[in-house]
């Protein structure tokens, strides 16, 4: 089991900002990117020890290439 050195509250909504940097310039559908990242979202929730229903997803498809996904969090007060 992976654990992250990050502590997020389990009882508050969490904005999950996901920036996709595709490997090339081919057209991509943002809703398909979110679906393809489902296992990543589940893995992050598992590593944080929280239920993924607390995430509010904010996907961004970058116009830059990079073949990576960058995830940041903001806890709602």
Secondary structure, DSSP 8 states (H G I E B T S, - for coil): ----S----SSS-EEEEEEEE-SSSS---HHHHHHHTHHHHHHHHHHHTS-GGGEEEEEEE-SS--SEEEEEEEE--
